[in-house]
């Protein structure tokens, strides 16, 4: 394990940032005095809901594609995703004029399916025994597409190119707000969290990085406590981006660097989401509300001071809002 | 008529801006390449939905209050409003430690009533014969409160202090985007539109200022065409901020300076609102969607080039969304 995560550091993150920065938005950091008062700390919201495709995932998608030699790029790209990764890879592939093949679950949000179609991605439905496909079922479908098309497989989180890409989000956040004492990040497969760990370790080693996940999908907390990957089974959370298990590459980075992983209730996720919509007038998806829910539930140290929160995405179905 | 509007110019707008700027946000200007492609022009969205109280109205509210001598300020402030003005005046009064009295219609959105209560404003319900109070009914209630409390009456739009305050929004927009060729503004009572006219006349005289209103409340277009104020009766539009009639002070400024007033359907307002939510991940209220609907309906010249849009507010009831 150690070999793989030692293979990536802040140099790779900076190289990724240079590679992708003309293709992505440097998203703004918003603040809200109302929320600061409510939470008792000063919060800096990194708005990846404003990112291209509506989520941070384009960072990893572009980095993975642009890391390939030109002749490999031309063969296209395959990935698996419940939604945001799907749209991100489709967008990146279209921008570079190559094909995207996406293994998606049948339960994906309609808005996320529509985004893939809008960006011209080819959807292949994942066959699954349960309602939510397992990581193995996702991977099997993606590998079958790769074998059939010759396109390049890029894992949605367990890929060093993906991790380095996602790490550029915290890189920007810490460049813009170097004095952060805590950084809160949602954790699903761990791509964003492991990337944040890498950037924070180099740029703000004193900052505490805290992963935030739903109680109903608390595999990352269990994995951290047990010291090995505990797969997520039957996740029933509304945070549709956080239902996956940690990966062989993301877990060791997280285990080494993260300060804590906290879990939040479904009620807190909904309340936090609504709070951000009403107060900040911005649209965030349930997964992005998870770190805000951690603040709402008082899970962050009272003396936190300056807290960075990565609002990971803003893709929701307006036709079926949870409130 | 001419006497009154000649009494205010860009000097008053600049003075207002200086007076209020420590109390308000200089709101960001956002762009969207997706919407630019959809509309065929380059659109600069001035995000007053991010303004304190969730709407531009605090500009006029602070300017009116801060224009008063200190001993007058202490007697408090009275206004009438369907919602955003109510919250804005309550917020400004609280910031300065004085009382606010608000004449509100019983049909005001629950979220707007809650905002007034949150800011400590005192609500007095307007007695009305119809479902929506007339301007006369609003004014009568506000005047009765003034007589009873001794507080200072500030009209929500037909007051030079209010107009100068609202004009600071376009002042900022045109300072940040001096090359705008068209500025689109929603029009209800005309405070924002008349203020925009004043700032544009001084800062960007070549820019076309276009007022945008619902077909279902098209009194401003009728007034402009007839050359005199046509009161709005029974407005049935979802754009709850645009149901009022023009005022004796706002009308002549608009009549002199505005380039056109266009109207949009209820369907276009809803579609535009949804489009902005989904594409830009920001929450705008129906009134703010009206200028976007004008773009959607192709009512803006095809060679418009750089178009400024004032997104006037973002206060909606999440429990009763129109989609």
Interface residues (C-beta under 8 A of the other chain):
Chain A: X28 X30 X49 X50 X54 X111 X274 X277 X278 X280 X281 X282 X283 X284 X314 X318 X319 X321 X323
Chain B: X28 X30 X49 X50 X54 X111 X274 X277 X278 X280 X281 X282 X283 X284 X314 X318 X319 X321 X323
